[in-house]
Amino acid sequence: MNHAGGTPGGRGSREAGARAGANAHRDKRRFESTDALRVGVFLGGSLFVIVAFLFTSVMVTRLSEEVATTSRVLARFLAQASFPATRDPQLQEILAQVVAGIDFPIVITDIDSLPRAWRQIGIDTGSVPAASIDSLAQGRAVAPVIAQRIRQVRAHAAALDRRNQPIEMRQPVTGVRLGYVHYGVPPVLEALRWVPFLSVAGLLLLLAIGFWGLSGVRTAEGRSIWVGMARETAHQLGTPLSSLMGWIELLRSHAESQPGDTVSVPRAELDETLEEMERDVARLNKVAQRFSHVGSTPVLQLQDVTPIVRQAVQYARRRLPRGDGEVSIHERYEEVEPINLNAELLEWAVENLLSNAVSALDKRPARIEVTIQKRPETEAIELSIQDNGRGMAPAEQRRAFEPGYTTKRRGWGLGLALTRRVVEEYHGGRISIRASVPGEGTTMVITFPT
């Protein structure tokens, strides 16, 4: 019996609490969306950098191989034609066309290291007449400007040799050496060589940003969890406090309705009030004990699990929704041996599971089944809570135990996360979703080792 809801102060507190809950829920959603965006950007950027690095490395290797292959083919072509024959006008035209189609630095020299053709080295081929090269080959002098350009071409050839081994040109039949093909790589390939290093630098930068972002995610998650813990504490304390306020209001109404020094209260009503107030105080003490165990190692005692579960069921049964159809909780307890457990924490875990089951009931008649049994195949003690509510989709099941994940409009997603910690970390058990089908219901199972 709770009369606090009828007072103006009680309604105002609930309205303020509802506004605070709505604001907190919006903050939580904003944190979740920001964290998800950070993680998505980091993972997407990292994947892009890795793919770009691998693609660029493959392309650079392939282009380098193509340049070397083209140079070897050109060397064989020139060797087949031979330099003496290059004075043939038709062969000279073919050679000029071949060289003109090359898009990477190349210098073709004869046996005396005199350049005969070149491309992509910054010196126009038309600025050095072929007759001037022939004159040098015959030991005759040429104009100083021409001689300077030829020296520049030869310097470029030496620079190319430092990058790539020059390819010899030999006559196919006699094997006489005719000259060399000195080659480099296209400018675009030179630029591409830096891309892997830039990709690595970008990846390192992304890792640094990702570290910062994940630190922000953890901070936001921790903030969300602490806010959720505060709200869970307020929720746990709110029910018995509201009930106490109601009983106090009831006693005050008796005092105000009876002027004088003596106040008369019917014995039955007084006994009921005292009993309920004692129950509320015991509930407050229980909540305080529960939260005192969070973050510390609780003391486990060998005891029967059934009374603890039954007490949690009785508490949940008193809080079942009324007036909107049939909602029932059915219990089936087999006799099992005592196990090591902490009564306060385990009762809290069971209450969380029952609260989730009740909130999932979306049809009438609604039914919850609580069962304790010993699995014959494993000798483990098993507690199952089954409801016929809305159920969960596979994606919801995968995230059900994540701190902060919830499908409730006013929830903070800590119930199952705390329950898992109580069961698995404190009691060495295991909690799982045995079955959940949308529209049919969910079965949660806690398994205790014996």
C-alpha positions in Angstrom: 0.0 0.0 0.0 1.6 3.2 -1.1 0.0 6.6 -0.6 3.0 8.8 -1.7 1.8 8.9 -5.3 -1.2 10.9 -4.3 0.7 13.8 -2.9 1.7 16.9 -4.9 5.3 16.5 -3.9 5.3 12.9 -5.1 3.9 13.8 -8.5 6.4 16.6 -8.8 9.2 14.3 -8.0 8.1 11.8 -10.6 7.7 14.5 -13.2 11.2 15.8 -12.5 12.6 12.3 -12.5 10.9 11.6 -15.8 12.4 14.8 -17.4 15.8 13.9 -16.0 15.5 10.4 -17.3 14.5 11.7 -20.8 17.5 14.1 -20.8 19.9 11.4 -19.6 18.5 9.0 -22.2 19.2 11.6 -25.0 22.7 12.1 -23.6 23.3 8.4 -23.7 22.1 8.0 -27.2 24.3 11.0 -28.3 27.3 9.3 -26.7 26.5 6.0 -28.4 26.1 7.6 -31.8 29.4 9.6 -31.4 31.3 6.6 -30.3 29.9 4.5 -33.1 30.9 7.2 -35.6 34.5 7.3 -34.2 34.9 3.6 -34.4 33.4 3.4 -37.9 35.6 6.2 -39.2 38.7 4.6 -37.6 38.0 1.1 -39.0 37.0 2.5 -42.4 40.1 4.7 -42.7 42.4 1.9 -41.6 40.9 -0.5 -44.1 41.3 2.1 -46.8 44.9 2.8 -46.0 45.8 -0.9 -45.9 44.1 -1.5 -49.3 45.8 1.6 -50.8 49.2 0.4 -49.4 48.8 -3.1 -50.9 47.4 -1.8 -54.2 50.1 0.8 -54.6 52.9 -1.7 -53.8 51.5 -4.2 -56.3 51.2 -1.5 -59.0 54.7 -0.1 -58.4 56.2 -3.6 -58.7 54.2 -4.3 -61.8 55.1 -1.0 -63.5 58.8 -1.6 -62.6 58.7 -5.0 -64.2 57.0 -3.5 -67.3 59.7 -0.8 -67.7 62.4 -3.4 -67.4 60.7 -5.7 -69.9 60.2 -2.8 -72.3 63.8 -1.8 -72.1 65.0 -5.4 -72.8 62.6 -5.7 -75.8 64.0 -2.4 -77.1 67.6 -3.6 -76.6 66.9 -6.7 -78.6 65.2 -4.7 -81.3 68.2 -2.4 -81.6 70.6 -5.3 -81.5 68.7 -6.9 -84.3 68.8 -3.8 -86.4 72.5 -3.0 -85.4 73.9 0.4 -85.3 75.5 0.5 -88.8 72.1 -0.2 -90.2 70.5 2.6 -88.3 71.7 4.9 -90.9 69.0 3.5 -93.1 66.3 6.2 -93.3 63.5 3.7 -92.8 65.1 2.1 -89.8 65.9 5.5 -88.4 62.2 6.5 -88.7 61.2 3.2 -87.0 63.7 3.8 -84.2 62.5 7.3 -83.7 58.9 6.2 -83.5 59.8 3.5 -80.9 61.8 5.9 -78.8 59.1 8.6 -79.1 56.5 6.2 -77.6 58.5 5.6 -74.5 57.2 7.4 -71.4 60.2 6.7 -69.1 63.8 8.0 -69.0 66.0 6.2 -71.5 69.3 6.7 -73.2 70.7 4.5 -75.9 74.5 4.6 -76.3 76.9 2.9 -78.7 80.0 0.9 -77.9 81.9 4.2 -77.3 79.3 5.4 -74.8 78.1 8.1 -77.3 74.3 8.7 -76.9 72.4 7.8 -80.1 68.9 8.3 -78.8 67.2 9.4 -75.6 63.8 10.3 -74.1 62.3 11.8 -71.0 65.6 13.2 -69.6 64.9 16.9 -70.0 67.0 17.4 -73.2 65.3 17.7 -76.5 66.5 15.1 -79.0 66.4 17.7 -81.8 68.9 19.9 -80.0 71.7 17.4 -80.9 72.0 16.6 -84.6 72.8 12.9 -85.5 75.7 14.3 -87.7 77.3 15.9 -84.7 77.3 12.5 -82.8 78.8 10.8 -85.9 81.5 13.5 -86.0 82.4 12.8 -82.3 82.5 9.1 -83.1 85.0 9.8 -85.9 87.1 12.0 -83.6 86.1 15.3 -85.1 85.3 18.4 -83.1 81.7 19.7 -82.7 80.3 23.0 -81.5 80.8 23.6 -77.8 77.1 23.9 -77.2 76.5 20.5 -78.8 79.4 19.0 -76.9 77.9 20.3 -73.6 74.5 18.8 -74.4 76.1 15.4 -75.2 78.0 15.5 -71.9 74.7 16.2 -70.2 73.0 13.2 -71.9 76.0 11.0 -70.9 75.6 12.2 -67.3 71.9 11.3 -67.3 72.9 7.8 -68.6 75.3 7.4 -65.7 72.6 8.5 -63.3 70.2 5.9 -64.7 72.8 3.2 -64.4 72.9 3.9 -60.6 69.2 3.0 -60.5 69.1 0.1 -62.9 71.7 -2.1 -64.5 72.1 -1.1 -68.2 71.1 -3.7 -70.8 73.7 -4.8 -73.3 72.8 -4.8 -77.0 74.6 -7.6 -78.9 74.2 -8.8 -82.5 72.2 -12.1 -82.5 74.6 -14.0 -84.7 78.1 -12.8 -83.9 77.5 -11.7 -80.3 79.4 -8.5 -80.8 78.5 -5.8 -78.3 76.8 -2.9 -80.0 76.0 -0.6 -77.0 73.7 -0.2 -74.0 70.2 0.7 -73.1 70.2 2.9 -70.0 66.7 3.2 -68.5 64.9 4.7 -65.5 61.3 4.7 -64.3 58.4 6.9 -65.3 57.9 10.1 -63.2 54.5 8.8 -62.2 56.2 5.6 -60.9 58.7 7.7 -59.0 55.8 9.5 -57.3 54.0 6.2 -56.7 57.0 4.8 -54.8 56.3 7.3 -52.1 52.7 6.3 -51.7 53.3 3.2 -49.6 55.4 5.3 -47.2 52.7 8.0 -47.1 50.1 5.2 -46.5 52.1 3.9 -43.6 52.4 7.4 -42.2 48.6 7.8 -42.7 48.0 4.5 -41.0 50.1 5.6 -38.0 48.2 8.9 -37.9 44.9 7.0 -38.0 46.2 4.7 -35.2 47.0 7.7 -33.1 43.6 9.2 -33.9 42.0 5.8 -33.3 43.7 5.5 -29.9 42.4 8.9 -29.0 39.0 8.1 -30.3 38.8 4.7 -28.5 40.0 6.5 -25.3 37.1 8.8 -25.8 34.8 5.8 -26.3 36.0 4.2 -23.1 35.6 7.5 -21.3 32.1 8.0 -22.7 31.2 4.4 -21.9 32.5 4.8 -18.4 30.6 8.0 -18.0 27.5 6.3 -19.3 27.9 3.4 -17.0 28.5 5.6 -13.9 25.4 7.7 -14.8 23.5 4.5 -15.3 24.7 3.2 -12.0 23.6 6.4 -10.3 20.2 6.0 -12.0 20.0 2.3 -11.0 20.8 3.3 -7.4 18.1 6.0 -7.5 15.7 3.5 -9.0 16.5 0.8 -6.4 16.2 3.4 -3.5 13.2 5.2 -5.0 10.6 2.4 -4.5 11.1 1.8 -0.8 11.6 5.6 -0.1 8.3 6.4 -2.0 6.6 3.7 0.0 7.9 5.1 3.3 6.8 8.6 2.3 3.3 7.1 1.6 3.1 5.5 5.0 4.4 8.6 6.7 1.7 10.6 4.8 -0.9 8.1 6.0 0.1 8.5 9.6 0.2 12.3 9.2 -3.3 12.3 7.9 -4.5 10.5 11.0 -2.7 13.1 13.2 -4.2 16.0 11.3 -7.7 14.6 11.4 -7.6 14.1 15.2 -6.8 17.4 17.2 -5.4 17.0 20.6 -2.4 15.2 22.2 -3.7 11.7 21.5 -4.0 10.1 18.0 -5.9 6.9 17.6 -5.0 4.5 14.8 -6.8 1.2 14.3 -4.7 -1.7 15.5 -4.9 -3.6 12.2 -3.9 -0.6 10.2 -1.1 0.3 12.6 0.3 -3.3 12.4 0.1 -3.2 8.6 1.8 0.2 8.4 4.7 -0.9 10.7 5.1 -4.2 8.8 5.3 -2.4 5.5 7.7 0.2 6.9 9.9 -2.5 8.2 9.9 -4.2 4.8 10.8 -0.9 3.1 13.7 -0.3 5.6 14.9 -3.8 5.0 14.8 -3.2 1.3 16.8 0.0 1.7 19.4 -2.0 3.7 19.5 -4.7 1.0 20.1 -2.2 -1.7 22.9 -0.6 0.3 24.5 -4.0 0.8 24.2 -4.8 -2.9 26.0 -1.7 -4.1 28.6 -2.1 -1.4 29.7 -5.3 -3.2 30.2 -3.6 -6.6 33.9 -3.3 -7.3 34.9 -5.6 -4.4 35.1 -9.3 -3.9 32.0 -10.6 -2.2 31.9 -13.3 0.5 30.3 -16.5 -0.8 28.6 -18.9 1.6 27.4 -22.5 1.1 23.6 -22.3 1.1 20.5 -23.3 -0.8 19.7 -21.2 -3.9 15.9 -21.9 -3.8 15.0 -19.5 -1.0 16.9 -16.7 -2.6 15.2 -17.2 -5.9 11.8 -17.5 -4.3 12.3 -14.2 -2.4 13.2 -12.5 -5.7 10.1 -13.9 -7.3 7.9 -12.7 -4.4 9.3 -9.2 -4.8 8.7 -9.3 -8.5 5.2 -10.7 -8.0 4.3 -7.7 -5.8 5.4 -5.4 -8.6 3.4 -7.0 -11.4 1.2 -4.7 -13.5 -2.4 -4.7 -12.4 -5.7 -4.1 -14.2 -4.4 -4.7 -17.7 -4.9 -8.5 -18.0 -3.6 -11.7 -16.5 0.1 -11.7 -15.6 1.4 -14.7 -13.7 4.7 -16.1 -12.4 4.9 -19.9 -12.1 7.6 -21.6 -10.0 9.1 -25.1 -10.1 11.9 -25.9 -7.8 13.6 -29.2 -7.7 15.7 -30.2 -4.7 19.3 -29.4 -5.3 22.4 -29.4 -3.1 23.7 -26.1 -1.6 26.2 -24.1 -3.6 28.6 -21.2 -2.7 26.9 -17.9 -3.3 26.3 -14.4 -2.1 22.6 -14.0 -1.3 22.3 -10.2 -1.8 24.0 -10.2 -5.2 22.3 -13.3 -6.5 18.9 -12.0 -5.5 19.8 -8.8 -7.3 20.7 -10.7 -10.5 17.5 -12.7 -10.4 15.4 -9.5 -9.8 17.1 -8.0 -12.9 16.1 -11.0 -15.0 12.6 -11.0 -13.7 12.3 -7.3 -14.3 13.4 -7.7 -17.9 11.0 -10.6 -18.4 8.1 -8.5 -17.0 9.0 -5.5 -19.2 9.0 -7.8 -22.3 5.4 -9.1 -21.7 3.5 -7.6 -24.6 0.5 -9.9 -24.7 -2.2 -11.3 -22.4 -2.3 -13.7 -20.8 1.3 -13.2 -19.9 3.3 -15.9 -18.3 6.7 -16.2 -16.6 8.2 -19.6 -15.6 11.0 -19.8 -13.0 12.7 -23.2 -12.7 15.5 -24.6 -10.7 16.8 -28.1 -11.6 19.9 -30.2 -11.8 21.1 -31.1 -15.3 21.7 -34.9 -15.2 24.2 -34.7 -18.1 26.4 -32.1 -16.5 25.5 -32.3 -12.8 25.3 -28.5 -12.8 22.5 -26.5 -11.1 20.4 -24.5 -13.6 18.1 -21.6 -13.0 15.9 -20.7 -16.0 13.5 -17.8 -16.4 11.2 -18.1 -19.4 8.6 -15.6 -20.6 6.2 -15.4 -23.5 6.9 -11.8 -24.3 8.2 -10.0 -27.4 11.5 -11.9 -27.7 14.8 -10.7 -29.2 16.1 -10.7 -32.7 19.6 -12.3 -33.3 21.2 -8.9 -33.5 19.7 -7.9 -30.1 20.8 -11.2 -28.6 24.4 -10.6 -29.6 24.5 -7.2 -27.8 22.2 -8.0 -24.9 25.0 -8.2 -22.3 26.9 -5.2 -23.5 27.0 -2.4 -20.9 24.9 0.5 -22.1 22.9 -1.5 -24.7 19.1 -1.4 -24.2 16.0 -1.5 -26.3 14.0 0.2 -23.5 13.1 3.9 -24.0 14.0 4.7 -20.3 16.7 2.0 -19.8 20.4 2.4 -19.5 21.3 -1.2 -20.4 23.0 -2.2 -17.1 20.7 -4.9 -15.9 22.1 -7.8 -17.9 25.6 -6.5 -17.7 25.5 -6.4 -13.9 23.8 -9.8 -13.8 26.5 -11.3 -16.0 29.2 -9.9 -13.7 27.4 -11.2 -10.6 27.0 -14.7 -12.1 30.2 -15.2 -14.0 32.8 -13.1 -12.1 31.5 -13.4 -8.6 30.0 -16.9 -8.6 31.9 -18.6 -11.4 28.7 -19.5 -13.2 27.5 -18.8 -16.7 24.5 -16.9 -18.0 23.2 -17.2 -21.5 20.2 -16.8 -23.7 19.0 -20.3 -24.4 16.3 -19.3 -26.8 14.6 -16.1 -27.9 12.2 -15.8 -30.8 10.6 -12.5 -31.7 6.9 -12.6 -30.8 7.2 -15.8 -28.8 9.4 -15.1 -25.8 12.9 -15.5 -24.3 14.5 -18.1 -22.0 17.4 -16.9 -19.8 19.5 -19.5 -18.1 22.0 -19.3 -15.2 24.2 -22.3 -14.6 26.0 -22.8 -11.3 29.0 -25.2 -11.0 28.7 -27.8 -8.2 
